[in-house]
Amino acid sequence: MISMNARTVLKSIGAVALAVAPFVMHPVSADAAGISHVKVAFLMPDEGSTRYEEHDRPGFVREMKILCPTCTVLYQNADGDASRQQQQFNSVISQGAKAIVLDPVDSTAAASLVHMAQSQGIKVIAYDRPIPSAQANYYVSFNNEQIGKMIAQSLVQHLKAINAPTSGGVLEVNGSPTDAAAGLIKKGIHEGLATGSYKTLAEYDTPDWLPSKAQQWVSGQISRFGSKIVGVVAANDGTGGGTIAAFKAAGVNPVPPVTGNDATIAGLQLIIAGDQYNTISKPSEIVAAAAAKVAVALLEGQTPTSTATLFGTPTELFTPTLVTAHNLKAEIVDKDVNGKPIEPASVLCTGRYAAGCKKLGITP
């Protein structure tokens, strides 16, 4: 189990407050502390999710400008290609990066990157996805195991509330087998499903988190199990969207409750439309800012505080928020992060989603 000295106790799966664990960092900027004109790399794993361009990167750059105005951020995205990420990793080292924030495409393959960088005195901060086979200098993320438990437990509670027959069961659509964070989410899903009375009919690890692969697999399970499927635990909004597409293509109406994670625009709109049951809000700006603080602290020679140890690495985990139609307005549209909503109504309530927004009391 993950040791969490400062974990926020979840009083309710249905209404979870976003708790940001405190960082104790040096109050002055890096420039004031004598660190200036340093290069820090921010390497993200894929372009399949819009979060990296829209939230993670801006959040990291914003915090770095505050902490070290003369520092340079080297940003790269591997677009789901582990070989490309290795090339990008080598590139930022050759450009003189002194710290690298790495969200690995392949958590196992990333171990060699960590060892290579550390052998040259370069600090490595594992970001979002852990690197189990190597001890990075730090790991910062939302609590992935808890995410899995939250979405699964929420689903079984909902199935019970709508009197879904326990003679049926659920499908489990997990994330990529090369992503250690997906493994933690999967572990949490198993814990969450164990709180209910619904058996797991089948489960699948989705290669590279591809929605098309999830859709293809779910289509096969619909043919196999038919109406016995009373719900689906999908590990993120992409696999959830692929799942929903499979049911619609099969002519299943209504679609059984489907979970998600990441609170993407597409996932939130599926909740607004009534096609997806839940998702997880985890504003990436929060962990991105935390990663920037850790990078600067390490470069200053400080030891950043941590509230957990995961895979032997000092860790800071943040508690996410479960979102359903019931609290989407409060947690997404009305929630303020860095002076703006997580997603504005003007973005969510377009076209065919306008009617659903009106029903939920969301007005652009």
C-alpha positions in Angstrom: 0.0 0.0 0.0 1.1 3.6 -0.6 2.0 5.4 2.6 0.1 8.7 2.7 0.8 10.8 5.8 -1.2 13.7 4.5 -3.9 11.9 2.5 -7.3 13.6 2.6 -9.9 11.2 4.0 -12.7 10.7 1.4 -16.0 11.0 3.2 -18.1 10.3 0.2 -17.4 8.8 -3.2 -20.1 11.0 -4.7 -18.7 14.3 -3.5 -15.0 14.5 -3.2 -13.2 17.8 -2.5 -10.0 18.4 -4.4 -7.2 18.4 -1.8 -3.9 19.8 -2.7 -1.1 18.5 -0.4 1.2 21.3 0.7 4.7 21.7 -0.6 7.3 23.2 1.7 9.6 25.0 -0.7 12.2 27.8 -0.4 10.2 31.0 -0.6 12.6 32.9 -2.8 12.9 32.5 -6.6 15.6 30.4 -8.1 17.2 33.5 -9.7 17.4 35.1 -6.3 19.0 31.9 -4.9 21.7 32.1 -7.5 20.3 29.7 -10.1 19.7 31.3 -13.4 19.7 30.5 -17.1 19.1 26.8 -16.3 17.4 24.5 -18.8 14.6 22.3 -17.5 13.0 19.7 -19.8 9.3 18.8 -19.7 8.7 15.6 -21.7 5.2 14.4 -22.2 4.0 11.0 -23.5 1.3 11.5 -26.2 -0.9 13.8 -28.2 -3.9 11.6 -28.0 -5.1 13.6 -25.0 -5.4 17.4 -25.3 -4.5 17.8 -21.6 -0.7 18.1 -22.2 -1.0 21.1 -24.6 -3.9 22.8 -22.9 -3.1 22.2 -19.2 0.1 20.4 -18.3 2.5 22.5 -20.4 1.0 25.9 -19.6 0.9 25.1 -15.9 4.5 24.0 -15.9 5.8 27.0 -17.9 3.8 29.4 -15.8 5.2 28.2 -12.5 8.8 28.1 -13.9 8.5 31.7 -15.0 7.5 32.6 -11.4 10.3 30.6 -9.8 13.1 31.1 -12.3 12.3 33.9 -14.8 15.6 33.3 -16.7 15.2 29.5 -16.9 14.4 27.9 -20.2 11.8 25.1 -20.5 12.5 22.5 -23.2 9.2 20.9 -24.1 8.7 17.7 -26.2 5.8 15.3 -26.8 6.6 11.7 -27.9 3.1 11.1 -29.4 2.9 7.6 -27.9 6.3 6.5 -29.3 8.8 5.2 -26.7 11.7 5.4 -29.2 10.9 9.0 -30.0 10.8 9.8 -26.4 14.2 8.3 -25.9 15.5 10.5 -28.8 13.9 13.5 -27.2 15.4 12.6 -23.8 18.9 12.4 -25.4 18.2 15.7 -27.2 17.4 17.7 -24.1 20.5 16.3 -22.4 22.6 17.4 -25.3 21.0 20.8 -25.1 22.2 21.1 -21.5 19.1 20.3 -19.4 19.9 20.1 -15.7 16.5 18.6 -14.7 14.0 16.5 -16.7 10.4 16.1 -15.9 9.4 12.8 -17.5 5.9 11.4 -18.2 7.0 8.1 -19.7 5.4 6.4 -22.7 6.8 3.1 -21.5 7.4 3.0 -17.7 9.7 0.0 -17.9 11.9 1.4 -20.7 12.1 4.7 -18.9 14.3 3.1 -16.2 17.4 3.3 -18.5 16.7 6.9 -19.2 16.6 7.7 -15.5 19.9 5.9 -14.9 21.6 7.6 -17.8 20.5 11.1 -16.7 21.5 10.6 -13.1 24.9 9.3 -14.0 25.5 12.8 -15.5 24.2 14.6 -12.5 20.8 15.4 -14.0 17.8 15.4 -11.8 14.7 13.3 -13.0 11.2 14.0 -11.8 8.7 11.2 -12.7 5.5 12.9 -13.7 1.9 11.4 -13.7 3.2 7.9 -14.4 5.7 6.3 -12.0 8.9 4.5 -13.1 8.9 1.3 -10.9 12.3 -0.1 -12.1 14.3 3.0 -11.3 14.4 5.5 -8.4 13.8 8.9 -9.9 14.7 11.9 -7.7 11.0 12.5 -7.2 7.6 11.5 -8.3 4.5 13.8 -8.5 1.0 12.7 -9.6 -2.6 12.5 -8.7 -3.3 9.3 -6.7 -3.9 6.8 -9.6 -4.8 3.9 -7.4 -7.5 6.0 -5.7 -8.7 7.1 -9.1 -9.4 3.5 -10.1 -11.2 2.8 -6.8 -13.3 5.9 -7.0 -14.6 5.4 -10.5 -15.3 1.7 -9.9 -17.0 2.1 -6.5 -19.1 5.0 -7.9 -20.2 2.7 -10.7 -21.3 -0.2 -8.4 -23.1 2.2 -6.1 -25.0 3.6 -9.1 -25.8 0.2 -10.5 -27.2 -0.7 -7.1 -29.2 2.5 -7.0 -30.8 1.8 -10.4 -31.5 -1.8 -9.5 -29.3 -3.3 -12.1 -29.6 -7.1 -11.9 -26.8 -8.8 -10.0 -27.2 -11.7 -12.4 -25.3 -9.5 -14.9 -21.8 -8.2 -14.7 -19.4 -5.5 -15.8 -16.6 -5.1 -18.3 -13.3 -3.6 -17.3 -11.4 -1.6 -19.9 -8.0 -0.9 -18.4 -5.2 1.4 -19.7 -2.0 0.6 -21.5 0.0 -2.4 -20.2 3.2 -0.4 -20.6 2.0 2.4 -18.3 2.7 1.9 -14.6 0.0 4.4 -13.7 -2.5 2.3 -15.6 -1.5 -0.6 -13.4 -2.2 1.4 -10.3 -5.6 2.5 -11.7 -6.3 -1.2 -12.5 -5.5 -2.2 -9.0 -7.8 0.5 -7.7 -10.6 -0.6 -10.1 -10.4 -4.1 -8.7 -10.7 -2.7 -5.1 -13.7 -0.6 -6.1 -15.5 -3.4 -7.9 -14.9 -5.7 -4.8 -17.2 -3.3 -2.8 -20.2 -4.4 -5.0 -22.1 -7.5 -6.0 -21.4 -7.4 -9.7 -19.0 -9.9 -11.2 -16.4 -8.9 -13.8 -17.4 -10.6 -17.1 -14.1 -9.8 -18.8 -11.2 -7.3 -18.7 -8.8 -5.8 -21.2 -5.5 -3.9 -21.1 -5.8 -1.3 -23.9 -2.6 -1.0 -26.0 -1.4 2.7 -25.8 -4.7 3.7 -24.4 -6.1 3.8 -27.9 -9.9 4.4 -28.0 -10.1 2.4 -31.2 -8.7 -0.6 -29.6 -11.1 -0.3 -26.6 -14.0 0.1 -29.1 -12.9 -3.0 -31.0 -12.6 -5.1 -27.8 -15.9 -3.9 -26.3 -17.7 -4.7 -29.6 -16.5 -8.3 -29.3 -17.8 -8.5 -25.7 -21.2 -7.1 -26.7 -21.5 -10.0 -29.1 -20.3 -12.4 -26.4 -22.3 -11.2 -23.4 -25.2 -9.1 -24.8 -27.6 -7.8 -22.2 -25.6 -9.4 -19.4 -23.4 -6.3 -19.5 -24.9 -3.9 -16.9 -21.9 -1.4 -16.8 -18.4 -0.8 -17.9 -15.4 0.5 -15.9 -13.2 2.3 -18.4 -9.9 3.7 -17.1 -10.1 7.0 -18.9 -12.3 9.2 -21.0 -10.7 7.9 -24.3 -11.4 4.3 -23.6 -14.8 5.3 -22.2 -15.6 7.1 -25.4 -14.5 4.0 -27.4 -16.7 1.9 -25.2 -19.8 4.1 -25.7 -19.1 4.1 -29.5 -19.2 0.3 -29.5 -22.5 0.1 -27.8 -24.0 2.7 -30.1 -22.7 1.0 -33.1 -24.3 -2.2 -31.8 -27.7 -0.4 -31.5 -27.7 -0.8 -27.7 -30.1 1.8 -26.2 -29.7 3.0 -23.6 -25.9 2.5 -23.2 -25.1 0.9 -19.9 -23.3 3.2 -17.4 -19.7 3.8 -18.4 -16.9 5.4 -16.3 -14.0 7.6 -17.4 -11.1 9.6 -16.1 -9.3 12.9 -16.9 -12.4 15.2 -17.3 -11.6 15.8 -21.0 -14.0 18.0 -23.0 -15.2 15.0 -24.9 -15.8 13.0 -21.7 -17.6 15.9 -20.0 -19.8 16.3 -23.0 -20.7 12.6 -22.9 -21.7 13.0 -19.3 -23.8 16.1 -20.3 -25.4 14.0 -23.0 -26.2 11.2 -20.6 -24.0 8.7 -22.3 -21.1 8.5 -19.7 -21.7 8.2 -16.0 -18.6 9.6 -14.4 -15.1 10.9 -14.9 -12.2 12.2 -12.7 -11.3 15.9 -12.5 -7.6 16.3 -11.8 -6.5 19.7 -13.0 -3.1 19.1 -14.6 -2.0 22.6 -13.8 -1.7 21.6 -10.1 0.7 18.7 -10.6 2.6 20.6 -13.3 3.2 23.5 -10.9 4.3 21.0 -8.2 6.7 19.4 -10.7 8.2 22.9 -11.4 8.6 23.6 -7.7 10.3 20.2 -7.2 12.7 20.8 -10.1 13.8 24.2 -8.8 14.2 22.9 -5.3 16.4 20.0 -6.5 18.5 22.4 -8.6 18.9 24.6 -5.5 20.2 21.6 -3.6 17.2 21.3 -1.4 15.3 18.1 -0.5 11.7 18.6 -1.4 9.2 17.4 1.2 7.1 14.3 0.4 4.1 12.6 1.9 4.6 9.2 0.4 7.2 6.8 -1.0 6.2 4.9 -4.2 8.6 2.4 -5.8 11.3 3.7 -3.5 10.9 7.2 -4.8 9.9 10.3 -2.7 6.4 11.1 -3.8 3.7 13.7 -3.6 0.2 12.6 -4.5 -2.8 14.8 -5.0 -6.4 13.7 -4.4 -8.7 13.9 -7.4 -12.4 14.7 -7.6 -15.1 12.4 -8.9 -17.5 14.1 -11.3 -20.9 13.0 -12.4 -23.8 14.9 -13.9 -24.8 15.8 -10.3 -21.7 17.9 -9.6 -20.3 18.7 -13.0 -21.4 22.3 -12.9 -19.8 22.9 -9.5 -16.6 21.0 -10.1 -15.9 21.9 -13.7 -17.7 25.1 -14.7 -17.7 26.9 -11.4 -14.4 25.7 -10.1 -11.6 28.3 -10.3 -8.0 27.1 -11.2 -5.5 29.9 -11.9 -8.3 32.4 -12.3 -10.4 30.5 -14.8 -12.8 27.6 -14.8 -11.5 24.1 -15.4 -13.7 24.1 -18.6 -16.0 27.0 -19.4 -19.6 26.5 -20.3 -19.0 28.2 -23.6 -16.7 25.3 -24.6 -18.9 22.4 -23.2 -22.4 23.6 -24.2 -22.0 23.7 -28.0 -24.3 22.2 -30.6 -26.1 19.1 -29.5 -24.9 19.5 -25.9 -26.7 22.7 -25.3 -29.9 21.0 -24.2 -28.1 18.7 -21.8 -26.3 21.8 -20.3 -29.6 23.5 -19.8 -31.0 20.5 -18.0 -28.0 20.6 -15.6 -28.4 24.3 -15.0 -25.2 25.2 -17.0 -25.5 28.3 -19.1 -22.8 29.7 -21.4 
